[in-house]
Amino acid sequence: DDSEVANETNGGRREEKEGLRIAHNLSQICHCHAQGKVGSGFDVSSAVYGSHVYTRFSKGVISDFLENVESTAKMAEDGLELSDTLLEQLVVLVNDIEWDCTVRPVSLPPGVELLMADVCGGSESPSMARNVLDWKKNKRKLGFMDDYYWKDLKRCNNKIVSMLSDKLKDQTFLDGLRRDGAMIISTRTAEQWKKPMPSSWYKFEGSSWDVALKLLDLRMTLLECRQNLKGMGKSAGVPIEPDEQTAVADATMKLPGVIAAGVPGAGGYDALFVIYVKGPETNGGNSDQVRDEIGNLWSETSRKNEETVICPLSVRAAGFGDGLRATKLDW
């Protein structure tokens, strides 16, 4: 009956949630051991859970275990060889100990897409994050602007989460984006979004202009994030957004349909991101006009600078819950 079906569904969800928790905990331990430190953890968490706002666990949750592994574990041909004692500690740490991390769902609205690029030839700097954290701890209060960058970046990040969770999730906005996003908004630049435009909707709320103005607010906040990161990088002596990346991101933001572009993660020379309004589909639905124009710009930029090649990636943003999945293969 219906109650049995509901119980089975709820039981399946509990098992899935528990499985994701275990996968997250074990993956974080492995990743931190491989890195030799406890990092931000967001990359592992997003791979497990999909799009979300992540607050990392306290370092003390796994630090003792990692120290024990470092001091007593033996290297084998196919990895680490853990003693029975370490294996018991690992099982308890993964299964039974409460981790104080938090995961809050957040997603881009349907009709807004993410494009990532690998910048081949761009240099990586593993010590960048370490240098920024050193600046944050020891030097950021030497000047007013130095301290401002860090505090204002936090404000901007919180505002982006608030927008994605509130007004960009409102049904009137979503309906307007669905009606006018591809055919009207995506064909105009952000500069043109500031002016009245035609709409298929007879009211202002939910019209193409109303939707575009809300996307402009998101654009300006993402741009403020870039400015804070750039200023923070200069203060810390770290190229979080190098001038070369700034030039490409600024040129990309001038294209029709583009909300924002910048450097993801810890920054540097080796990657770019773009958030844009999806245009009319091309290539049998595998791409769209805005994505194609971004690719054309990057291709032209790469041709002009043979040392740096910008390679668009096929990955797309996933919603919350679209991370790690169990799949049965009937082979």
C-alpha positions, 0 to 999 in steps of 0.5 A: 500500500501507499504507506509501505511505498513511503517507508521504502522511499524514506528508507532509501533516502536515509541510506543514500544520505548515509552513503554520501556522508561516509563517502565524504568523510573517507574522501576528505581523509584521503585527500588531506593525506595526499595533500599533506594538509587540511585544505578547504575541502570544498572540491571533495564536498562538491564532488560528493553532494553537488552544488552547495554552500560548504562550511569545512569541518574543524581540523581537529576532527582528523588531525590526530589520525593523519598524524598517526598515519604519517608516523606509523603507516607503511608504503606499499606498491598499491598505496598505504598499508595500515595497521589493524589499529589504524584501520579500527581508528579509520572506521570509527572516524568515518562512521561514528564520529560527528563531523562539524561540517555543514552542507546547505543546498544552492543551485543556479536557476534553470536557464543560467549555465556555467562554463569552465575552461582550462588555460593550457600553458598557465602556471600553477602555484600550489603555495598561493593559498598558503601565502594568502592564509599567511597574509590573512593571519599576520599582515592583513590589518596593516592597512585599512584596504587590506582588511577591507578586501577580506571582510567585503569578500565575505559580504559579497559571497553571502549576498550571492548565496542569498540571491540564489536562495531567494529572488533568483529562486522566485517563481516569477523570476524563473517563469520570466527567465524561461520565457525570455531568457534564450530569445531576448536576454541572451541576445543582449549584452549586460550593458543593454540589460540596463535599458527597457527591452521587449518582453513576452510578458505584459507585467513588469514583474517577470518581464525580460527587463525585470529578469535582466535587472536581477541578473545585473545585481548578481553580475555586479556582486560577482564583479565586486568579488573579483575586485576584492580578490584582485586587491587581496592578491596585490596586498598578499603578493599573490596573483589570485587574478593575474592581469592576463586573466583579467583581460580575458575575463573582461572581454568575455563579460562584454559578450551578449548573455554573459553574466560574469567571468573570472578565475575560480578556486584559489586563483592563478593562471590555469582556469577560467569560469563564466556564468551566462544566460543560455541562448538558443540551442545549437549542435543538436542541443549540446551547446547554445549560441552564447556558449559558442560565442564564448568559445569563439572569443577564447579561440581567437584569444588563443590564436593571438597568444600561442603560449596560452591556449584556453580550452573550454571544458564540457563540464556543467554545473550540477544542482544539489544532490547531483554529485556522487551517485550509485549506478547499477550497470547491467553488463 
